[in-house]
Amino acid sequence: MAELQISRGIPGAIAPVIGSLKDRPYRFIDSVKIFDAIRAAIKDEDLRLLPEFGGADQFLSSNFVLAVPTYASAATGALLNTTSRTPAG
């Protein structure tokens, strides 16, 4: 996605950097650095004032909460100050 953003000329887009998480053997792209760089390039003050949010896994690190859709939905609703609904089924 970062390479697509660069190819499309998104202001603030940066090359992905592969990192590791503590001493775990897994490698990942640090999406927070990409987000921060793109957000810093936003010139429109109204856009800069919009809340920063996305999927629950972007602000939660609890596997227990993320594994249960109703918990993740409730956490997201609480963060965004919205009414959380229980998924059908």
C-alpha positions in Angstrom: 0.0 0.0 0.0 2.8 2.4 0.8 4.4 1.8 -2.6 1.0 2.5 -4.2 0.7 5.7 -2.2 4.1 6.8 -3.5 3.3 5.9 -7.1 0.1 8.0 -6.9 2.0 11.0 -5.5 0.2 11.0 -2.1 1.7 13.9 -0.1 3.9 12.7 2.7 4.0 9.1 1.4 7.1 7.3 2.5 8.8 4.0 1.6 7.8 1.1 3.8 10.4 0.1 6.4 10.5 -3.5 7.6 10.9 -3.9 11.3 10.5 -6.4 14.1 8.5 -6.3 17.3 10.7 -6.6 20.3 12.5 -10.0 20.2 9.8 -11.8 18.3 10.8 -13.5 15.0 8.0 -11.7 13.0 8.6 -8.8 10.7 6.2 -6.1 9.8 5.8 -2.8 8.1 5.6 0.1 10.6 2.3 1.6 9.4 2.3 4.2 12.2 5.4 5.9 10.6 3.6 5.9 7.2 0.4 7.4 8.9 2.4 10.0 10.7 4.2 11.1 7.6 1.0 11.4 5.5 -0.9 13.1 8.3 1.9 15.7 8.7 1.6 16.6 5.0 -2.0 17.5 5.3 -2.3 21.3 4.9 -6.1 21.7 5.3 -6.7 22.5 9.0 -10.3 21.1 8.9 -8.9 17.8 7.7 -6.2 17.8 10.4 -8.8 18.2 13.1 -10.7 15.1 12.1 -10.3 12.2 14.5 -7.6 9.5 13.9 -9.2 6.1 13.9 -9.6 2.9 11.9 -10.1 -0.7 12.7 -10.0 -1.9 16.3 -6.6 -3.6 15.7 -5.1 -0.2 15.1 -5.7 0.9 18.7 -6.1 -2.3 20.6 -3.4 -4.9 21.4 -5.5 -7.3 23.3 -5.9 -10.5 21.4 -8.7 -11.4 23.7 -10.7 -8.4 22.7 -9.8 -8.6 19.0 -10.8 -12.3 18.9 -14.4 -11.5 19.9 -16.2 -9.3 17.4 -18.7 -8.0 19.9 -15.9 -6.9 22.3 -14.0 -5.2 19.4 -17.1 -3.5 18.3 -17.9 -2.3 21.8 -14.3 -1.0 22.2 -14.5 0.9 18.8 -17.9 2.3 19.7 -16.6 3.5 23.1 -13.5 5.1 21.5 -15.6 6.9 18.8 -18.4 7.7 21.3 -20.9 5.9 19.2 -23.5 3.3 20.0 -22.1 -0.2 19.5 -24.5 -2.8 18.1 -24.2 -6.5 18.5 -23.7 -8.2 15.1 -26.5 -10.4 14.0 -26.0 -14.1 14.2 
